[in-house]
Amino acid sequence: MKKLLYILIVVAAAACQKSYESVPLGQQETLDLAFDTRDSLGKEAMKYLLTTYQQATYNGHNRINGAYLDAASDDAVSSASGIPAVQSIATGAYSAASPNGDDLWAHCYAAIRNATVFIVYINRVPLLEKLPNGYPARSAYRSEARWLRAWLYFQLLKRYGGVPLLGDSIRQITDNVQLARNSVADCVNYIVGECDEIKDSLRTAAMVNPTTYGRITQGAAMALKAEVLLYAASPLFNGGNIDANNPLTGYTSYDVNRWKLAADAAKAIIDKGDYKLMPSFNDVFVTQAAPVGPNTETICWMQVGSPANTVESSNAPVGFTSQGGNGATSPTQNLVDAFPSDSGYAITSPSAHFNPDDPWSHRDPRLGLTVFHNGSLWLNRAVQTFDGGLDKPGGSVQQTKTSYYMRKFMGPFESVTSNPPSYYGVVHDWIYYRYAGVLLDYAEASNEFAGPSADVYNVLYALRKRAGILTGPDNTYGVPQGMSQGDMREFIHNERRIEMAFEEQRFFDIRRWKTAAAAYNTAPLQGLDLQLSSGGQLFYNPIPVLTTRFKDPQMYLYPIPYSEVIKNGQMKQNPQW
């Protein structure tokens, strides 16, 4: 950590020293420029804050060396040849000395320092700007930086367990940085406390305008709090601590009331009434949030840039080469089988009337908006993922390993009027929090605290209604009635899997639920080998595509980077690393 804490971030303002202490002249001049005591417009300070946003947040689209993080779970594999970075995660091929592709330790601590510099120094700037409610804008900007810092600590918490909390100190080269890790409880309490303290000084959703689009709002603070409390209540930290008496890896005793805290935090967002489900599932991912766009579901997101087609060109089937189809992501049969029929019943249920010879018909509409399968319409033609088809040609071209490609996040390019068929620019903002996720947080936490209730069922009805699943004669959208708490738990877990696919939820969900060992180690991940006969008949042959490996309980948390442990005698390593 010593090395990380000394990183000088050369941006609109360079790395800064602890407030009001003697610092080298050049660095002090940079500070004086960024946080000018005469700058009533705060122009340079705003540059610094925007740089902090850019450093702290990340774009999840193809984030892990060209792949989605979900391709390191049981939902997908990377289509790339060799051993992609996500495959190394899924097969356990990493260590403390050789970190995995999602190791964010250095990234987070560098960004935490940058956020803290802004938090400490912004009060020197005599900003005159006011929010629409008359409150000083400076307080909102400072709270935005505090949210970014709290969010970064959460990214560390869910990967490593308890980590050092630095507060508002900005350490120097001469400082003692032999820092011990804080407990999981300390980290949870700190993040939740930050969210509570900053919430009222942030903009409401109604205060956001095109100029302040993308800023952290009260809803973002509430959503972060709800998610942190959900993780704190989950088995990994609450009752299933991988090192039972170690406060660095979780709580040392179970408390069911942690679920109540999580449920209450999610319910507060629901009751606030600022957000609601979009009518169309796919529009959530290609429509900007209000007020720039009509997206009522997005709560917190990273702006990726101007409308473009980067997601389509990276992940669309490879047969669409004129549009850059690179087929980077291959969803698994495991994920596809998780989607129910269009009547809402699991495909293993006789009530689903599932036809294995026509496996993609009469399915949950979210399936066709999440994956491409053989016969899916795209750019005015049917996708061909049978052996030798246009989208699985064989040879050395990167192509699907499972007979499926990822469809989610892409624009509505099934049928287009251009000749030749082509894309037009769409928005690909990366969403951290959306209302559907909050509803699922609430349903899960409520069920774990008190079992199934009308509120829990109503969440599932709302999500399935929006998805387009048939209402059914009893208006239950295929949701089984009279479920036990355990049955409801499994149902919610599956609903979360299909609703939130490829949104960096599944990878962490199976860890916080402590089901990762079963997900990775039970059997190889599955795909299909499709053979088209000379008579035009398709034959569906299940095939293994990747044997994954999960060391239980070692891999429920990442190792602290070896370089940090050897230079800091106070830094305790996670168990078995």
C-alpha positions in Angstrom: 0.0 0.0 0.0 3.0 2.3 0.7 3.7 2.5 -3.0 0.0 3.0 -3.9 -0.5 5.8 -1.4 2.4 7.7 -2.9 1.1 7.8 -6.5 1.0 11.3 -7.7 -2.1 11.8 -9.9 -1.2 14.4 -12.5 -4.5 15.7 -13.8 -6.1 19.1 -13.6 -4.6 19.1 -10.1 -1.6 16.9 -9.2 -1.4 14.8 -6.0 -1.8 16.9 -3.0 -0.5 17.0 0.6 -2.4 17.0 3.9 -4.3 20.2 4.3 -2.2 23.2 5.5 1.0 21.4 6.0 4.3 22.3 4.4 4.7 20.8 1.0 7.2 21.1 -1.9 6.7 24.4 -3.8 5.8 22.8 -7.1 3.1 20.7 -5.6 1.7 23.6 -3.6 1.4 25.7 -6.7 -0.6 23.0 -8.4 -2.9 22.8 -5.4 -3.3 26.6 -5.4 -4.3 26.4 -9.0 -6.8 23.6 -8.6 -8.3 25.0 -5.4 -7.9 28.7 -5.9 -9.2 30.8 -3.0 -10.2 33.5 -5.5 -12.1 31.3 -8.0 -15.7 31.9 -7.3 -16.7 29.8 -10.3 -14.6 26.9 -9.2 -13.5 26.1 -12.7 -10.3 24.3 -11.9 -11.8 22.5 -8.9 -14.6 21.2 -11.2 -11.9 19.8 -13.6 -10.4 18.0 -10.6 -13.7 16.6 -9.6 -14.5 15.4 -13.1 -11.1 13.7 -13.3 -11.9 12.0 -9.9 -15.2 10.7 -11.4 -13.3 9.3 -14.4 -10.7 7.7 -12.2 -13.0 6.3 -9.6 -15.7 4.7 -11.9 -15.3 2.2 -14.6 -17.0 1.0 -17.7 -18.1 -2.6 -17.3 -18.6 -3.2 -21.0 -15.9 -5.8 -22.0 -13.9 -4.6 -19.0 -11.7 -7.6 -18.3 -9.3 -7.6 -21.3 -12.2 -7.4 -23.8 -14.6 -9.6 -21.8 -17.5 -9.1 -19.4 -16.9 -10.1 -15.8 -19.8 -12.5 -16.1 -17.7 -14.5 -18.4 -15.8 -15.5 -15.2 -19.0 -16.9 -13.7 -21.2 -19.8 -14.8 -23.2 -17.5 -17.2 -20.7 -17.2 -20.0 -17.2 -17.8 -21.3 -14.9 -15.6 -23.3 -14.9 -16.5 -27.0 -11.2 -15.6 -27.3 -8.6 -18.2 -28.0 -5.8 -19.1 -25.6 -6.4 -18.4 -21.9 -8.3 -15.1 -21.5 -8.0 -13.2 -18.3 -11.6 -14.1 -17.3 -10.9 -17.7 -17.8 -8.0 -17.5 -15.4 -10.5 -16.2 -12.8 -13.0 -19.0 -13.6 -10.4 -21.7 -13.3 -8.7 -20.4 -10.2 -5.4 -19.6 -12.0 -4.4 -16.7 -9.9 -2.5 -16.0 -6.7 -1.5 -13.2 -4.4 1.7 -12.8 -6.4 -0.1 -13.1 -9.7 -3.4 -11.2 -9.3 -6.5 -11.9 -11.4 -7.9 -9.5 -14.1 -10.4 -8.0 -11.7 -7.8 -7.1 -9.0 -8.7 -3.4 -8.3 -6.6 -2.8 -5.2 -4.2 -0.3 -6.8 -7.0 1.4 -8.8 -9.2 1.9 -5.8 -6.6 3.3 -3.5 -5.2 5.7 -6.1 -8.8 6.9 -6.7 -9.5 7.1 -3.0 -6.6 9.4 -2.5 -7.7 11.6 -5.4 -11.2 11.9 -3.9 -9.9 12.7 -0.5 -7.8 15.5 -1.9 -10.9 17.1 -3.3 -12.9 16.5 -0.1 -10.2 18.2 2.0 -9.4 21.2 -0.3 -12.7 22.1 -1.9 -13.8 24.2 1.1 -11.0 26.7 0.2 -12.8 27.5 -3.0 -15.4 30.4 -2.6 -18.0 28.8 -4.9 -21.0 31.0 -5.4 -23.1 28.4 -7.3 -26.4 27.3 -5.7 -28.5 24.3 -6.2 -32.1 24.7 -7.4 -33.2 24.5 -3.8 -30.9 27.3 -2.8 -28.3 25.1 -1.0 -24.6 25.8 -1.7 -23.4 23.7 -4.6 -20.0 23.2 -3.0 -21.6 20.9 -0.4 -23.1 18.8 -3.1 -19.7 18.5 -5.0 -17.9 17.6 -1.8 -20.6 14.9 -1.1 -20.2 13.6 -4.6 -16.5 13.0 -3.9 -17.4 11.3 -0.6 -19.8 9.0 -2.5 -17.1 8.1 -5.0 -14.7 7.3 -2.1 -17.4 5.2 -0.3 -18.2 3.4 -3.5 -14.5 2.6 -4.0 -14.3 1.2 -0.5 -17.3 -1.1 -1.3 -15.5 -2.3 -4.4 -12.6 -3.3 -2.1 -14.9 -4.8 0.6 -16.7 -7.2 -1.7 -13.4 -8.4 -3.2 -11.1 -8.5 -0.2 -13.1 -8.2 3.0 -12.0 -5.7 5.5 -9.5 -3.1 4.2 -7.6 -0.1 5.6 -9.8 2.9 6.0 -7.9 6.1 5.5 -10.5 8.7 6.5 -9.6 12.3 5.4 -5.8 11.9 5.8 -3.6 12.5 2.8 -0.4 10.7 3.5 3.1 11.8 2.4 6.3 10.0 1.6 7.6 10.6 5.1 4.4 9.3 6.8 4.2 5.9 8.5 2.0 3.8 6.2 2.2 0.5 8.1 -1.5 0.3 8.2 -3.6 -2.5 9.5 -6.8 -3.7 7.9 -10.1 -2.6 9.4 -12.8 -5.2 10.1 -15.7 -5.9 7.7 -18.0 -4.4 10.3 -15.8 -1.2 10.4 -16.0 -1.0 6.6 -19.7 -1.5 6.4 -20.4 1.0 9.1 -18.1 3.6 7.5 -19.7 3.3 4.0 -23.2 3.3 5.4 -22.4 6.3 7.6 -21.0 8.2 4.6 -24.1 7.5 2.6 -26.3 8.7 5.5 -24.3 11.9 6.1 -24.1 13.0 2.4 -27.6 12.1 1.2 -29.4 15.3 2.1 -26.7 17.5 0.6 -26.8 15.8 -2.8 -29.0 16.7 -5.7 -32.4 15.0 -5.9 -33.3 13.2 -9.1 -35.6 16.2 -10.0 -32.7 18.7 -9.7 -30.6 17.0 -12.4 -30.5 18.9 -15.7 -28.6 18.4 -18.9 -25.6 20.3 -17.5 -25.4 18.1 -14.4 -26.4 14.9 -16.1 -24.5 11.9 -14.6 -23.8 13.5 -11.2 -24.2 11.5 -8.0 -27.7 12.0 -6.5 -29.5 11.2 -3.3 -30.8 8.0 -5.1 -27.2 6.9 -5.7 -26.3 7.3 -2.0 -29.4 5.4 -1.0 -28.7 2.6 -3.5 -25.1 2.2 -2.4 -26.2 2.0 1.2 -28.8 -0.7 0.3 -26.3 -2.8 -1.6 -23.7 -2.6 1.1 -26.2 -3.7 3.7 -27.3 -6.5 1.4 -23.8 -7.8 1.2 -23.3 -7.4 5.0 -26.4 -9.5 5.6 -25.5 -12.2 3.0 -23.9 -15.6 4.1 -20.4 -14.7 3.0 -20.1 -12.1 5.7 -23.1 -12.9 8.0 -23.0 -16.4 9.4 -20.8 -18.0 6.8 -17.5 -16.2 7.5 -14.8 -18.3 5.8 -12.6 -17.8 8.9 -15.2 -18.0 11.6 -13.5 -15.9 14.3 -11.7 -13.5 11.9 -13.4 -10.0 11.8 -11.4 -9.2 8.7 -13.3 -11.7 6.6 -16.8 -11.2 8.1 -18.9 -10.9 11.1 -18.1 -13.4 13.9 -21.8 -14.2 14.6 -25.0 -14.3 12.6 -27.6 -11.6 13.0 -30.9 -11.9 11.1 -31.5 -8.2 11.7 -28.9 -7.4 9.2 -31.4 -8.5 6.6 -34.0 -6.2 8.1 -31.5 -3.2 7.7 -31.0 -4.2 4.1 -34.7 -4.5 3.4 -35.4 -1.1 5.0 -32.7 0.6 3.0 -34.1 -0.7 -0.3 -37.7 0.1 0.8 -36.7 3.7 1.4 -35.8 4.0 -2.3 -39.0 2.4 -3.3 -41.0 4.7 -1.0 -39.1 7.8 -2.3 -41.0 7.4 -5.6 -38.3 8.9 -7.8 -37.8 5.8 -10.0 -39.9 3.2 -11.7 -39.5 0.3 -14.1 -39.2 1.2 -17.8 -42.0 -0.3 -19.9 -39.4 -2.1 -22.2 -36.6 -4.2 -20.8 -34.2 -3.5 -23.6 -34.8 0.3 -23.5 -33.2 0.4 -20.0 -29.8 -0.2 -21.5 -29.9 2.0 -24.6 -31.8 5.1 -23.3 -30.3 7.9 -21.3 -31.7 8.7 -17.9 -34.0 11.6 -17.2 -33.9 14.5 -17.9 -31.8 13.9 -21.0 -33.7 10.8 -21.9 -36.9 9.1 -20.7 -35.2 6.4 -18.7 -36.9 6.3 -15.3 -35.2 3.2 -14.1 -31.5 4.2 -14.0 -30.3 5.5 -10.6 -26.5 5.6 -11.0 -24.4 5.1 -14.1 -21.2 5.9 -15.8 -21.5 7.9 -19.0 -19.5 6.0 -21.6 -19.6 8.6 -24.3 -21.5 9.7 -27.4 -23.9 7.3 -29.0 -21.9 4.6 -30.7 -21.8 0.9 -31.5 -18.9 -0.4 -29.5 -20.9 -3.0 -27.7 -22.5 -4.2 -30.9 -19.2 -4.4 -32.8 -17.4 -6.2 -29.9 -20.1 -8.7 -29.1 -22.4 -9.2 -32.1 -22.2 -12.5 -34.0 -19.1 -12.8 -36.1 -21.0 -13.3 -39.4 -21.8 -9.5 -39.4 -18.3 -8.6 -40.2 -19.2 -5.5 -42.1 -20.5 -4.1 -38.8 -17.5 -5.3 -36.8 -19.2 -8.4 -35.2 -16.4 -9.8 -33.0 -18.5 -12.2 -30.9 -16.4 -11.7 -27.7 -18.9 -13.2 -25.3 -20.4 -16.8 -25.4 -23.3 -17.2 -22.9 -23.5 -20.7 -21.5 -26.4 -23.2 -21.7 -26.5 -22.9 -18.0 -27.7 -19.3 -18.3 -30.1 -20.1 -21.1 -31.7 -22.9 -19.1 -32.3 -20.5 -16.3 -34.9 -18.5 -18.3 -38.4 -19.8 -17.9 -41.1 -20.3 -20.5 -43.2 -17.4 -21.7 -45.8 -18.6 -19.2 -43.2 -18.1 -16.4 -42.7 -21.7 -15.5 -39.2 -23.2 -15.3 -38.5 -25.3 -18.4 -38.1 -28.3 -16.1 -41.8 -28.0 -15.1 -44.4 -29.9 -17.1 -46.5 -26.8 -17.1 -43.9 -25.0 -19.2 -44.6 -27.4 -22.2 -40.9 -27.0 -23.1 -40.0 -28.6 -26.4 -36.3 -29.7 -26.6 -36.6 -29.8 -30.4 -37.6 -26.2 -30.5 -35.9 -24.9 -27.3 -36.0 -21.2 -27.9 -39.7 -20.7 -28.7 -42.2 -19.7 -26.1 -39.6 -18.5 -23.7 -39.3 -15.5 -21.4 -38.9 -12.5 -23.7 -35.8 -11.5 -21.7 -34.0 -14.5 -23.2 -34.1 -13.2 -26.7 -32.9 -9.7 -25.4 -30.0 -11.2 -23.5 -28.6 -13.8 -25.9 -28.4 -14.5 -29.6 -29.3 -18.1 -30.5 -29.6 -19.8 -33.8 -32.5 -18.2 -35.7 -32.4 -14.9 -33.8 -33.1 -12.0 -36.1 -30.3 -9.4 -36.5 -29.7 -6.8 -39.2 -32.5 -8.4 -41.3 -31.2 -12.0 -41.3 -31.3 -15.0 -39.0 -28.3 -15.7 -36.9 -26.7 -19.0 -37.8 -24.8 -20.8 -35.0 -24.9 -24.3 -36.4 -21.5 -25.7 -37.4 -20.5 -24.2 -40.7 -23.2 -21.4 -40.4 -22.4 -17.8 -41.1 -21.9 -17.1 -37.4 -20.0 -20.3 -36.6 -17.8 -20.8 -39.6 -15.0 -22.8 -37.9 -11.3 -22.1 -38.5 -9.3 -19.6 -36.6 -11.9 -16.8 -36.5 -13.0 -15.8 -33.0 -16.5 -17.2 -32.6 -19.0 -18.6 -30.2 -17.9 -21.6 -28.1 -21.4 -22.4 -26.9 -23.6 -21.6 -30.0 -24.8 -18.4 -28.2 -23.7 -14.8 -28.4 -24.5 -12.0 -25.9 -27.3 -9.7 -27.1 -27.9 -7.6 -24.0 -27.1 -3.8 -24.0 -27.4 -3.6 -27.8 -29.8 -1.4 -29.8 -32.9 -2.6 -31.6 -31.2 -3.8 -34.7 -33.2 -6.9 -35.5 -34.8 -5.2 -38.5 -33.4 -2.0 -40.0 -34.3 0.0 -43.1 -30.8 0.9 -44.3 -29.4 -0.8 -47.4 -27.1 -2.5 -46.7 -28.3 -3.1 -43.1 -26.2 -1.1 -40.6 -26.2 0.2 -37.1 -26.9 3.7 -36.0 -25.5 5.2 -32.8 -27.0 4.2 -29.5 -26.2 5.0 -25.8 -24.1 2.5 -23.9 -23.9 4.0 -20.4 -22.8 1.5 -17.9 -25.4 1.2 -15.2 -24.3 0.6 -11.6 -27.7 0.8 -10.0 -31.2 0.6 -11.5 -34.6 0.3 -9.9 -35.1 -3.4 -10.9 -32.0 -4.2 -8.9 -33.3 -2.3 -5.9 -36.6 -4.3 -6.1 -34.7 -7.5 -6.1 -32.5 -6.4 -3.2 -35.7 -5.6 -1.3 -37.4 -9.0 -2.1 -34.3 -11.0 -1.2 -33.7 -9.2 2.1 -37.4 -9.2 3.1 -37.6 -13.0 2.4 -34.5 -13.7 4.4 -35.7 -11.7 7.3 -39.3 -12.8 7.5 -40.1 -15.2 4.7 -42.4 -14.8 1.7 -44.8 -11.9 1.9 -47.2 -10.1 -0.4 -44.6 -7.4 -1.0 -42.0 -10.1 -2.1 -44.5 -11.6 -4.5 -45.5 -8.2 -5.9 -41.8 -7.5 -6.8 -41.7 -10.7 -8.8 -45.0 -10.0 -10.5 -43.8 -6.5 -11.4 -40.5 -7.7 -13.0 -42.2 -10.5 -14.9 -45.0 -8.3 -16.1 -42.5 -5.8 -17.5 -40.5 -8.7 -19.1 -43.6 -9.7 -21.1 -44.3 -13.0 -19.4 -47.9 -14.1 -19.8 -50.2 -13.1 -17.0 -51.7 -16.5 -16.5 -55.2 -17.4 -15.3 -54.4 -16.5 -11.7 -52.5 -13.3 -12.5 -49.3 -14.7 -11.0 -47.0 -14.7 -14.1 -45.9 -18.2 -13.4 -44.6 -17.4 -9.9 -45.5 -20.5 -7.7 -47.8 -19.7 -4.8 -47.3 -20.8 -1.2 -43.5 -21.1 -1.4 -41.5 -21.8 1.7 -38.7 -19.3 2.6 -36.1 -21.7 1.0 -38.1 -22.1 -2.2 -38.6 -18.4 -2.4 -34.8 -17.9 -1.9 -34.0 -20.1 -4.9 -36.7 -18.4 -7.0 -35.4 -14.9 -6.2 -31.8 -16.0 -6.9 -32.8 -17.3 -10.3 -34.9 -14.2 -11.1 -31.9 -12.0 -10.2 -29.7 -14.1 -12.4 -31.8 -13.6 -15.6 -32.9 -10.0 -14.9 -29.3 -8.8 -14.1 -27.3 -11.0 -16.5 -24.0 -9.4 -17.6 -24.4 -6.5 -15.2 -21.6 -7.7 -12.9 -24.1 -9.1 -10.4 -23.9 -12.9 -10.9 -20.1 -13.1 -10.3 -20.4 -11.5 -6.9 -23.9 -12.9 -6.1 -22.7 -16.5 -6.1 -19.9 -15.5 -3.8 -22.0 -13.5 -1.2 -24.5 -16.4 -1.3 -21.6 -18.9 -0.8 -22.9 -20.9 -3.7 -19.8 -20.4 -5.9 -18.3 -23.7 -5.1 -21.3 -25.5 -6.4 -21.6 -23.2 -9.5 -18.0 -23.8 -10.5 -17.2 -27.3 -9.3 -20.3 -29.4 -10.0 -19.8 -29.9 -13.7 -18.2 -28.3 -16.7 -20.0 -25.3 -18.1 -22.2 -26.3 -21.0 -22.9 -25.2 -24.5 -24.5 -26.7 -27.6 -23.1 -28.2 -30.8 -25.7 -27.6 -33.5 -25.6 -29.8 -36.6 -27.8 -29.0 -39.6 -28.7 -32.1 -41.6 -28.9 -32.0 -45.4 -32.7 -32.0 -45.0 -32.6 -28.9 -42.9 -33.2 -30.5 -39.5 -31.2 -29.2 -36.5 -29.7 -31.6 -34.0 -28.9 -30.2 -30.6 -25.9 -31.9 -28.9 -24.9 -30.7 -25.4 -21.2 -30.2 -25.0 -18.8 -29.2 -22.2 -17.1 -25.9 -22.9 -15.0 -25.1 -19.8 -14.1 -27.0 -16.6 -14.1 -24.3 -14.0 -12.4 -24.5 -10.6 -13.2 -22.8 -7.3 -11.1 -23.4 -4.1 -13.5 -23.4 -1.2 -13.3 -21.4 1.0 -10.1 -19.7 -0.2 -11.5 -18.0 -3.3 -14.6 -16.4 -1.8 -12.3 -13.5 -1.2 -9.4 -12.3 -3.4 -5.9 -12.3 -1.9 -4.4 -9.1 -0.7 -1.7 -8.4 -3.3 1.6 -10.0 -2.3 3.5 -6.7 -2.8 1.3 -5.1 -0.2 1.8 -7.8 2.4 5.6 -8.0 2.2 6.0 -4.2 2.5 3.5 -3.7 5.4 4.0 -5.8 8.5 0.5 -4.8 9.6 -1.2 -6.1 6.5 -2.8 -9.6 7.2 -3.4 -11.8 4.2 -6.7 -13.5 3.6 -7.1 -17.1 4.7 -5.2 -19.8 2.7 -3.5 -17.4 0.3 
